Amino acid sequence: MYQYDPIDRRIVHQRVEQFRDQTRRFLAGELSEDEFRPLRLQNGLYIQKHAPMLRVAIPYGMLNSTQLRRLAHIARTYDRGYGHFSTRQNIQFNWPRLEQVPDILAELAQVDMHAIQTSGNCVRNVTADHLAGVAPDEVMNPLVYAELIRQWSTLHPEFAHLPRKFKIALSGSAADRAAVRVHDVGLLALHDYDGRPGFTVIVGGGLGRTPIIGHELREFIAAEHVLTYLDAILRVYNRYGRRDNKYKARIKILVKELGLEAFRREVEAEWTFLEGGPGTLPPHEVERVAARFTRPQHRVLRQVAPEFERAQREEPAFARWVARNVHPHRVSGHAAATISLKASGVPPGDATADQMDAIADLADRFSFGELRVTHEQNLLFADVERDALPALWAALRPLGLATANRGLITNIIACPGGDFCSLANAASIPVAAAIQQRFEDLDYLHDVGELDLNISGCMNSCGHHHVGHIGILGVDKGGQEWYQISIGGDQGPQTALGRVIGPSFARADVPDVIEKLVSVYLARRDSEAERFIDTVQRIGIDPFRQTVYALADQ
């Protein structure tokens, strides 16, 4: 995990004091709402339906136990005892009082955390593969470059007022666990024919009102040029991106309207002025940042793990948890383990203050005091000895954190929806709860197999419904909450956007619709190994549509 240096700390503490004064002036009537809005947004503060919402940055998803305990303290002291982990590896607090937000930011600064640029028209929190640095299929560990991008983009004066928000994601593996193809810029690590490290640059992806899969802008950019090339992309976007219509202001619209080739020519022309300039990364600078990352001191272990293997034989529930929530590790005798935040009846991604404290203790005990936030709104211990997995599982169970459903239909990704968000057309959390309740039989879930279900309360797609194998979108219909269903979405190397199956459904009907979609899949799959998404791609959406709407007509 990256350790702040004095410059990092000075920037964060100065920002706290700036915002404290801005908040004081706003509350005293010295700043108007229009004047205060961009100031609060670039410090992560939204005004939601019932209260302000504070979004705290967790750069590329990495936390240490001290930071997690501070988040638990903030949840307990300034909020209602919980926090919500988002798909962009941040945490959100839904009930802070505006006058206390500067105090919260000061508490965060004490443990090297902040809310800088978690909202607003700027470069947002940089995200990365949650298995970065430990996955056996990794081409290159992207974390050092994610940190360099974080430093480059933080309070960058040229990019503080972009046409719209801008999101960057990095993946060190072709498996693409960071969804790079649905970001404004995605960076996919690879080596060129000479063995030089670098990235394929993907541009113009995004979901929301106009979902678009990103385009390959450059097959390869050497790692030392990644900042200057990003600089060129953002300069072109800043110059030509629309500012007259926020619905057409994202870079994906600019790329679409200019055309990829014309956009590429503009970026390459801009880069001629930047290539080899001050933003180029010399080896010693990369090494300097790399040296500020803590490195777990793994014990030398054999791959054989007697306690782990015994528990797998004797504890069926543990064996299920391993099959779904435990991931391979590049170091012999170790594994990564998903800490599920998707127990039935719990809003997806929520963790209580008590759970956060307990997870911090377990991170110290089992994973070198570090953990990560995943894009699926779960947490992850990246460095667990395989023989310690039974003890970790046993400790997670009474906390409600050992649900063995990663990759299954109840591992629902969902935004806070209409219960909190003023933009939402419909609630997400009650729909997620109803589906989880309908499918809570774990044996049945494992028979169904891999199936991603995503829910968004509005077209902004914070729940990434477009790329769910099943996607649910809340829509307003005559002042009532209805839900549009799509199928066939996917993220990763074969990113695809789901197709709407037909007219929307009332909330009470959604679990029945999902169950019917699953029944069609089970009846039509060609083997137990064929996933839901594979069946949809093979037979199309018509059999699903016909079955669902025949049910609706009865």
BELPEJO-V171126 format. One record per helix or strand of 3 or more residues. SS is the DSSP state (h for helix, s for strand). FROM is the first residue (numbers start at 1). TO is the last residue. If there is no record, write none. Layout:
ss:SS from:FROM to:TO
ss:SS from:FROM to:TO
//
This chain:
ss:h from:6 to:27
ss:h from:33 to:41
ss:s from:45 to:47
ss:s from:52 to:56
ss:h from:59 to:61
ss:s from:62 to:64
ss:h from:65 to:78
ss:s from:82 to:85
ss:s from:91 to:96
ss:h from:98 to:109
ss:h from:143 to:153
ss:h from:157 to:159
ss:s from:168 to:171
ss:h from:180 to:182
ss:s from:185 to:191
ss:s from:197 to:203
ss:s from:215 to:222
ss:h from:223 to:240
ss:h from:246 to:248
ss:h from:251 to:258
ss:h from:260 to:271
ss:h from:283 to:290
ss:h from:306 to:314
ss:h from:316 to:325
ss:s from:326 to:328
ss:s from:334 to:339
ss:s from:350 to:352
ss:h from:353 to:366
ss:s from:370 to:373
ss:s from:379 to:385
ss:h from:386 to:397
ss:h from:417 to:419
ss:h from:429 to:438
ss:h from:442 to:448
ss:s from:453 to:456
ss:h from:465 to:467
ss:s from:470 to:477
ss:s from:480 to:487
ss:h from:507 to:524
ss:h from:532 to:539
ss:h from:542 to:553
//
